[in-house]
Amino acid sequence: MTQTVVVGGEVELPQTMLWTPGNDARDYVQLSGGFTRLANRSDTLVIHPDGSVQRGGQVRAGDRILVPPKAPGYTLQLIRDITQIFAQIGIAGAAVFR
């Protein structure tokens, strides 16, 4: 399993970083430069490698954190980001199980 965490969506510096035990979603958002002004701070999603999703909280190695926009006009961007994350999870799963 990968020892990284991917942070994307409405953060200042979307990036992949090393997983640190004990850090939660908000810690990783801060390490990514914080929320943008368009961020929906209360709906930060943690997407686990097994496909399960939780709102905020603890983060495990291999998780992806997605901060959605708060403006309804950005729904298409959110859908694109979520689709990209699930595609990356599928590619990673295919590579692991080959």
Rosetta blueprint (number, residue, H / E / L):
1 M L
2 T L
3 Q L
4 T E
5 V E
6 V E
7 V E
8 G E
9 G E
10 E L
11 V E
12 E L
13 L L
14 P L
15 Q E
16 T E
17 M E
18 L E
19 W L
20 T L
21 P L
22 G L
23 N L
24 D E
25 A H
26 R H
27 D H
28 Y H
29 V H
30 Q H
31 L H
32 S L
33 G L
34 G L
35 F E
36 T L
37 R L
38 L L
39 A E
40 N L
41 R H
42 S H
43 D H
44 T L
45 L E
46 V E
47 I E
48 H L
49 P L
50 D L
51 G L
52 S L
53 V E
54 Q E
55 R E
56 G L
57 G L
58 Q E
59 V L
60 R L
61 A L
62 G L
63 D L
64 R E
65 I E
66 L E
67 V E
68 P L
69 P E
70 K L
71 A L
72 P H
73 G H
74 Y H
75 T H
76 L H
77 Q H
78 L H
79 I H
80 R H
81 D H
82 I H
83 T H
84 Q H
85 I H
86 F H
87 A H
88 Q H
89 I H
90 G H
91 I H
92 A H
93 G H
94 A H
95 A H
96 V H
97 F L
98 R L
